[in-house]
C-alpha cells in the first residue's frame, strides 16, 4: 500500500538527489530509494529505534554534508541517501550498529560522485 509517508520520502529524496548530483546519478538514487522504501514505521519501538539512529547520526560531526534516511523494523535498520565518501559510509554503518536495539543494518547509501 502506498502511503503519504512513502510518497513524501521518495519525493524528498529525489529532490535532494537532483540538487546535489548529476541527473543520471540522481535518477539512480531515486530509483534505489523507491525500490528499497519499506512501509512506514507503525510500532512505537520501531519509531523509537529509527529516531535513536537518526539522533546518533545527527550528533556525529563526521557525518556533516551527508543526507541519510533511516527506516527501522524489528531491529533491522536500513540506511539510504547520500554520503560524501567511503569513510562517511563506513562511519554511518558503524554508528547505526552501535545504537542499542539494532540487530542488523542494511546499506542502501550512495557515495557522492560515484
Kinemage of the C-alpha trace (Angstrom):
@kinemage 1
@onewidth
@group {chain A} dominant
@subgroup {mainchain}
@vectorlist {calphas} color= white
{ca unk a 1} P 0.000 0.000 0.000
{ca unk a 2} L 1.365 3.402 -0.936
{ca unk a 3} L 1.029 5.908 1.885
{ca unk a 4} L 1.641 9.623 2.194
{ca unk a 5} L 4.821 8.848 4.125
{ca unk a 6} L 6.148 6.693 1.284
{ca unk a 7} L 5.330 9.341 -1.309
{ca unk a 8} L 6.878 12.124 0.788
{ca unk a 9} L 10.057 10.103 1.356
{ca unk a 10} L 10.520 9.305 -2.329
{ca unk a 11} L 9.814 12.898 -3.399
{ca unk a 12} L 12.143 14.375 -0.765
{ca unk a 13} L 14.984 12.001 -1.614
{ca unk a 14} L 14.527 12.674 -5.321
{ca unk a 15} L 14.596 16.453 -4.807
{ca unk a 16} L 17.732 16.254 -2.676
{ca unk a 17} L 19.410 13.892 -5.128
{ca unk a 18} L 18.779 16.220 -8.075
{ca unk a 19} L 20.140 19.172 -6.100
{ca unk a 20} L 23.478 17.511 -5.252
{ca unk a 21} L 24.110 15.007 -8.067
{ca unk a 22} L 24.196 14.866 -11.831
{ca unk a 23} L 20.833 13.935 -13.385
{ca unk a 24} L 21.994 10.380 -14.133
{ca unk a 25} L 23.230 9.838 -10.567
{ca unk a 26} L 20.066 11.383 -9.129
{ca unk a 27} L 17.832 9.132 -11.210
{ca unk a 28} L 19.742 6.100 -9.952
{ca unk a 29} L 19.481 7.242 -6.346
{ca unk a 30} L 15.774 7.978 -6.685
{ca unk a 31} L 15.098 4.523 -8.121
{ca unk a 32} L 17.092 2.836 -5.324
{ca unk a 33} L 15.127 4.778 -2.721
{ca unk a 34} L 11.789 3.929 -4.291
{ca unk a 35} L 12.713 0.251 -4.562
{ca unk a 36} L 14.043 -0.039 -1.008
{ca unk a 37} L 11.324 2.030 0.677
{ca unk a 38} L 9.567 -0.001 3.346
{ca unk a 39} L 6.122 0.648 4.712
{ca unk a 40} L 6.089 3.396 7.334
{ca unk a 41} L 7.054 2.515 10.857
{ca unk a 42} L 3.908 1.586 12.748
{ca unk a 43} L 5.122 0.319 16.088
{ca unk a 44} L 6.382 2.618 18.811
{ca unk a 45} L 9.591 0.646 19.346
{ca unk a 46} L 10.397 0.795 15.620
{ca unk a 47} L 9.772 4.527 15.589
{ca unk a 48} L 11.906 4.909 18.732
{ca unk a 49} L 14.760 2.920 17.193
{ca unk a 50} L 14.505 4.940 13.995
{ca unk a 51} L 14.691 8.186 15.993
{ca unk a 52} L 17.645 6.945 18.059
{ca unk a 53} L 19.623 6.054 14.930
{ca unk a 54} L 18.770 9.421 13.347
{ca unk a 55} L 19.881 11.195 16.534
{ca unk a 56} L 23.151 9.252 16.666
{ca unk a 57} L 23.931 10.093 13.042
{ca unk a 58} L 22.937 13.733 13.555
{ca unk a 59} L 25.168 14.053 16.606
{ca unk a 60} L 28.202 12.735 14.727
{ca unk a 61} L 30.221 15.691 13.381
{ca unk a 62} L 31.861 13.349 10.880
{ca unk a 63} L 28.541 12.954 9.082
{ca unk a 64} L 28.178 16.619 8.116
{ca unk a 65} L 27.396 17.165 4.462
{ca unk a 66} L 25.598 13.842 4.105
{ca unk a 67} L 21.909 13.013 3.814
{ca unk a 68} L 20.925 9.736 5.451
{ca unk a 69} L 17.349 8.490 5.733
{ca unk a 70} L 16.627 5.815 8.341
{ca unk a 71} L 13.973 3.102 8.362
{ca unk a 72} L 13.606 0.560 11.185
{ca unk a 73} L 11.583 -2.603 11.655
{ca unk a 74} L 12.103 -5.264 14.326
{ca unk a 75} L 15.730 -4.285 14.978
{ca unk a 76} L 16.609 -4.158 11.290
{ca unk a 77} L 17.691 -0.708 10.155
{ca unk a 78} L 18.001 0.473 6.564
{ca unk a 79} L 20.153 3.499 5.769
{ca unk a 80} L 19.593 5.216 2.438
{ca unk a 81} L 20.701 8.517 0.980
{ca unk a 82} L 23.986 10.135 0.003
{ca unk a 83} L 27.312 10.338 1.835
{ca unk a 84} L 30.411 12.267 0.780
{ca unk a 85} L 32.918 9.399 0.706
{ca unk a 86} L 33.607 5.793 1.677
{ca unk a 87} L 34.799 6.843 5.141
{ca unk a 88} L 31.444 8.507 5.843
{ca unk a 89} L 29.643 5.424 4.583
{ca unk a 90} L 31.579 3.194 6.983
{ca unk a 91} L 31.033 5.668 9.806
{ca unk a 92} L 27.264 5.728 9.192
{ca unk a 93} L 27.066 1.935 9.298
{ca unk a 94} L 29.168 1.728 12.481
{ca unk a 95} L 27.181 4.485 14.189
{ca unk a 96} L 23.867 2.818 13.377
{ca unk a 97} L 25.088 -0.599 14.525
{ca unk a 98} L 26.233 0.879 17.857
{ca unk a 99} L 22.696 2.023 18.763
{ca unk a 100} L 21.148 -0.309 21.355
{ca unk a 101} L 18.396 -2.423 19.800
{ca unk a 102} L 19.881 -2.503 16.306
{ca unk a 103} L 20.412 -6.111 15.219
{ca unk a 104} L 21.208 -5.596 11.544
{ca unk a 105} L 21.958 -2.663 9.238
{ca unk a 106} L 21.113 -2.730 5.526
{ca unk a 107} L 23.177 -0.361 3.417
{ca unk a 108} L 21.364 1.492 0.637
{ca unk a 109} L 23.695 4.513 0.839
{ca unk a 110} L 25.296 6.038 -2.231
{ca unk a 111} L 28.704 7.725 -2.249
{ca unk a 112} L 28.540 11.153 -3.888
{ca unk a 113} L 30.225 11.264 -7.266
{ca unk a 114} L 30.067 7.537 -7.972
